[in-house]
């Protein structure tokens, strides 16, 4: 079978098992990688993959290169299982990544951003900060995700993992109009870049460092921690498989640590 035919088979398989966003990313990677791979994939070697990764590292981070390598490993594993090809990607280890720079939004900055919001912009920001939803989860939100009582959301998140997100009174008010669920205000932000553009514009208008949609997810987790919510419950709200993933989201300032050792007096 030709290289193109094998790749098309893998892409078609992924369309059935991956989320739309992951499928789009994997498809982009594999067609880009195809230019580095031999016409006969039976001759694919570690060197072909490494040359491709080197091309990515010239302009992007190791984290980005690992995202591409993950897609290539998926392809090679599928080709090995379904086409009887060798799997050279299994010999390549993921690159050690530099710690990501995380934007920690303070309570003061959050209030400043809310103060410059107009119309439904405040509902967007408040809902993100009070639910911890990912940008993609907010943009794909439908009325049927809202429970009958209006006090929780049924979400299919990253990796298609289902979870329940409780809604406090602030979050409930954001999606309620005339005592009925209403999320029409989200239509203007269905495109991924639209939500990022909104957050960027509001940050600059408020005179604070740029805080993207994910900053409000971390803000949500941090505020729950400051109010003594157990990390296990925070993890469930965020949809994390492991508590240690949740720990990444939590900030702990010098002020938070003050008085910690008083219990030993």
VMD Tcl script that draws the C-alpha trace (Angstrom):
set ca {
  {0.00 0.00 0.00}
  {1.30 3.49 -0.84}
  {2.38 6.06 1.72}
  {-0.56 8.29 0.91}
  {-3.06 5.43 1.20}
  {-1.70 4.37 4.59}
  {-1.83 7.93 5.90}
  {-5.39 8.36 4.63}
  {-6.37 5.15 6.40}
  {-4.94 6.42 9.69}
  {-6.64 9.80 9.30}
  {-10.00 8.09 8.62}
  {-9.52 5.90 11.70}
  {-8.75 8.93 13.88}
  {-11.86 10.73 12.73}
  {-13.88 8.08 14.54}
  {-11.93 7.95 17.80}
  {-10.43 11.41 18.44}
  {-11.93 14.75 19.32}
  {-12.21 17.20 16.44}
  {-9.38 19.37 17.73}
  {-6.97 16.45 18.25}
  {-7.89 14.96 14.88}
  {-7.13 18.27 13.14}
  {-3.76 18.52 14.90}
  {-2.76 14.91 14.12}
  {-3.78 15.31 10.50}
  {-1.69 18.47 10.13}
  {1.35 16.78 11.68}
  {1.24 13.59 9.63}
  {0.94 15.33 6.26}
  {3.81 17.61 7.22}
  {5.84 14.62 8.35}
  {5.06 12.83 5.08}
  {7.54 15.10 3.29}
  {10.32 13.70 5.50}
  {9.24 10.07 5.25}
  {10.30 7.71 2.42}
  {7.76 6.82 -0.28}
  {7.82 3.25 0.97}
  {6.99 3.40 4.67}
  {8.62 0.03 5.19}
  {11.87 1.97 4.93}
  {10.89 4.48 7.63}
  {13.65 4.82 10.24}
  {14.42 6.66 13.45}
  {16.56 9.06 11.43}
  {13.57 10.20 9.34}
  {11.62 11.05 12.49}
  {14.56 12.78 14.15}
  {15.17 14.95 11.08}
  {11.52 16.00 11.19}
  {11.72 16.85 14.91}
  {14.89 18.89 14.28}
  {12.97 20.93 11.72}
  {10.29 21.67 14.30}
  {12.82 22.63 16.97}
  {14.31 25.28 14.70}
  {11.25 27.45 15.17}
  {9.26 25.97 18.05}
  {9.65 24.70 21.62}
  {10.33 21.19 22.85}
  {6.74 21.07 24.06}
  {5.57 21.67 20.51}
  {8.00 19.03 19.20}
  {6.61 16.54 21.72}
  {3.08 17.27 20.51}
  {4.22 16.40 16.98}
  {6.08 13.32 18.22}
  {2.93 12.10 19.99}
  {1.05 12.22 16.69}
  {3.86 10.40 14.86}
  {4.01 7.72 17.55}
  {0.26 7.22 17.19}
  {0.60 6.86 13.43}
  {3.51 4.42 13.64}
  {1.75 2.30 16.24}
  {-1.40 2.12 14.09}
  {0.63 1.31 10.95}
  {2.45 -1.43 12.81}
  {-0.77 -3.00 14.11}
  {-2.80 -2.63 10.92}
  {-0.27 -2.66 8.08}
  {2.45 -4.88 9.52}
  {5.08 -2.12 9.35}
  {7.95 -1.61 11.76}
  {7.51 0.97 14.50}
  {10.71 3.05 14.71}
  {8.93 5.76 16.73}
  {8.80 3.50 19.78}
  {12.58 3.89 20.07}
  {12.36 7.68 20.39}
  {11.85 9.17 23.85}
  {9.86 12.32 24.50}
  {12.02 15.42 24.84}
  {12.60 16.96 28.24}
  {10.56 20.16 28.31}
  {11.30 23.47 29.98}
  {8.78 24.36 32.72}
  {5.91 26.25 31.05}
  {5.36 29.89 31.92}
  {1.99 30.05 33.63}
  {-0.02 33.21 33.97}
  {-1.39 33.48 37.52}
  {-4.29 35.91 37.64}
  {-4.64 37.77 40.95}
  {-7.96 38.70 42.53}
  {-7.16 42.39 42.00}
  {-6.48 41.83 38.31}
  {-9.68 39.82 37.97}
  {-11.71 42.69 39.41}
  {-10.00 45.19 37.12}
  {-10.90 43.07 34.09}
  {-14.53 42.78 35.20}
  {-14.69 46.54 35.60}
  {-13.89 47.15 31.92}
  {-16.30 44.50 30.59}
  {-19.30 45.62 28.59}
  {-22.56 43.73 28.06}
  {-22.12 39.97 27.81}
  {-18.34 40.20 28.20}
  {-18.75 40.07 31.97}
  {-20.79 36.86 31.67}
  {-17.98 35.25 29.67}
  {-15.30 36.17 32.20}
  {-17.38 35.33 35.28}
  {-18.44 31.99 33.84}
  {-14.86 30.99 33.05}
  {-13.68 32.04 36.51}
  {-16.52 30.26 38.33}
  {-16.55 26.97 36.38}
  {-12.94 26.35 35.36}
  {-14.04 25.32 31.87}
  {-11.46 25.03 29.13}
  {-11.87 27.40 26.17}
  {-12.99 24.53 23.93}
  {-15.52 23.36 26.53}
  {-17.07 26.81 26.81}
  {-17.25 27.24 23.05}
  {-18.95 23.87 22.55}
  {-21.43 24.37 25.39}
  {-25.05 23.51 24.52}
  {-28.31 23.92 26.41}
  {-28.53 20.17 26.94}
  {-25.26 20.35 28.92}
  {-27.16 22.23 31.64}
  {-28.89 20.04 34.20}
  {-32.64 20.24 34.70}
  {-32.13 22.04 38.01}
  {-29.70 24.48 36.38}
  {-27.18 23.84 39.15}
  {-24.60 21.81 37.22}
  {-23.15 21.07 33.79}
  {-22.57 17.71 32.15}
  {-19.30 18.16 30.25}
  {-17.41 15.92 27.84}
  {-13.95 17.39 28.18}
  {-10.42 16.71 27.04}
  {-9.99 13.14 25.86}
  {-13.79 12.86 25.86}
  {-13.76 12.38 29.63}
  {-17.18 13.13 31.08}
  {-17.54 15.15 34.28}
  {-20.06 17.16 36.26}
  {-19.29 20.81 36.98}
  {-21.30 22.35 39.86}
  {-22.64 25.85 39.17}
  {-22.60 28.43 41.95}
  {-25.09 31.31 41.97}
  {-22.73 33.55 39.98}
  {-22.30 30.96 37.24}
  {-26.05 30.25 37.20}
  {-26.82 33.94 36.71}
  {-24.45 34.10 33.72}
  {-26.47 31.54 31.76}
  {-29.96 32.52 32.89}
  {-32.26 35.10 31.32}
  {-35.88 35.64 32.27}
  {-35.63 32.58 34.56}
  {-34.66 30.35 31.61}
  {-31.31 28.91 30.50}
  {-29.79 31.20 27.88}
  {-26.33 30.83 26.30}
  {-26.90 32.87 23.15}
  {-24.15 35.24 24.26}
  {-21.63 32.49 23.45}
  {-22.40 32.51 19.72}
  {-20.06 35.43 19.10}
  {-17.18 33.46 20.57}
  {-17.65 30.01 19.00}
  {-14.44 30.39 17.01}
  {-11.40 29.53 19.13}
  {-9.51 32.74 18.28}
  {-12.50 34.95 19.15}
  {-12.36 33.98 22.83}
  {-8.60 34.48 23.02}
  {-8.95 37.86 21.31}
  {-11.61 38.92 23.85}
  {-9.45 37.97 26.83}
  {-6.43 39.70 25.33}
  {-8.37 42.91 24.61}
  {-9.93 43.03 28.09}
  {-6.54 42.50 29.77}
  {-4.98 45.38 27.88}
  {-8.01 47.59 28.50}
  {-7.73 46.85 32.23}
  {-4.00 47.56 32.20}
  {-2.94 44.10 33.41}
  {-0.63 41.47 31.84}
  {-2.47 39.45 29.21}
  {-4.62 36.70 30.72}
  {-5.96 34.13 28.26}
  {-8.97 31.83 28.84}
  {-6.81 29.24 30.61}
  {-5.74 31.83 33.19}
  {-9.31 31.85 34.48}
  {-9.22 28.05 34.79}
  {-6.16 28.36 37.04}
  {-7.81 31.25 38.88}
  {-10.83 29.01 39.52}
  {-8.66 26.23 40.95}
  {-6.61 28.62 43.09}
  {-9.67 30.31 44.56}
  {-11.15 26.94 45.52}
  {-7.89 26.01 47.22}
  {-7.82 29.31 49.16}
  {-11.32 28.51 50.41}
  {-10.15 25.14 51.75}
  {-11.83 22.96 49.11}
  {-10.01 19.58 49.12}
  {-7.70 19.14 46.14}
  {-9.47 15.87 45.26}
  {-12.71 17.78 44.68}
  {-10.92 20.52 42.74}
  {-9.42 17.82 40.54}
  {-12.86 16.38 39.83}
  {-14.24 19.81 38.89}
  {-11.37 20.38 36.47}
  {-11.68 16.92 34.93}
  {-8.17 15.77 35.77}
  {-7.36 12.07 35.93}
  {-4.70 12.59 38.59}
  {-4.45 14.99 41.52}
  {-0.83 15.81 40.65}
  {-2.08 17.37 37.41}
  {-4.30 19.66 39.49}
  {-1.34 20.73 41.60}
  {0.15 22.36 38.51}
  {-2.79 24.77 38.43}
  {-2.47 25.89 42.02}
  {-0.46 28.95 42.98}
  {0.86 29.59 46.45}
  {2.16 33.09 47.17}
  {4.31 34.25 50.10}
  {1.17 35.74 51.65}
  {-0.55 32.34 51.43}
  {2.28 30.75 53.41}
  {2.20 33.27 56.25}
  {1.16 31.67 59.54}
  {1.53 28.12 58.15}
  {4.03 27.09 60.85}
  {2.10 28.72 63.71}
  {0.53 25.36 64.47}
  {3.92 24.20 65.73}
  {4.16 26.89 68.46}
}
mol new
graphics top color blue
foreach p $ca { graphics top sphere $p radius 0.5 }
foreach p [lrange $ca 0 end-1] q [lrange $ca 1 end] { graphics top cylinder $p $q radius 0.2 }
display resetview
